């Protein structure tokens, strides 16, 4: 049986994980008797945790909500998970990097030496993204977008703030916010644009929210029913088919093992020790030809004709780029 202090932490962790716990299930999870569960519950109550007894065939317990909870306690797994999450957050691009670093330092300082050692052994290196010309999104903007999506309130914002070609101030966008998502180090708002009557994806770093928010709305069903699939379709330009709009097939003079490491979601078939078939997709035929051309190998186009034409177009561009400046021949 675990020591009393360890059992209390485990019990508290379980009570925080779900609303109601039957006493017999708690005893089973903690590998103790129901009588020991009752004693441990009383100890937590003495420490100030508002645990109420629930009625039922077996009886149970619930950690009541309230503002007078004692300081949070974490078991080993929770502490390690928190440290890893904070380290990743230091490069999240959400405007909380400095705060995450300070929070990690604070959490580590209040941990016992045994737990600090365990956290320090988990060396998670968060590689910073390459610098971009776009400013990082303000954390206050993310909070505003998330709050509007959670409350299902119409959101108005400037995107981007400024004027049109005639010098007339651009009107604010009016949307029904659906999800705030992150992809490739950038934050996006997925929303239904009320003026354009269509789904749109907005970069959060370009959004300047207008306060207050608008009336409440009934959420619409997102295409394909999944925000991850919807966002992938939008970036692929596939119009909801779940596939790339342009897909071609070639034979490369390289081993399949070499090509498969860089083919991402492409399909690679081995044809010999130094020859393979590659089926790959992209957002345009020229983009697909360029993606295949990055393999340093002979290329045989199987199809379609659009891919062969894209290679010819790309070849002319490359030939023009290779000519010395001033050479018109």
Helices and strands as residue ranges (DSSP letters): H 4-17, E 21-22, H 23-30, H 34-46, E 51-54, E 60-63, H 76-89, H 97-110, H 113-121, H 139-151, E 154-158, E 173-183, E 186-193, E 198-203, G 204-206, E 208-210, G 223-225, H 227-236, E 246-252, H 256-260, E 267-272, E 275-282, H 285-293, E 299-303, H 305-322
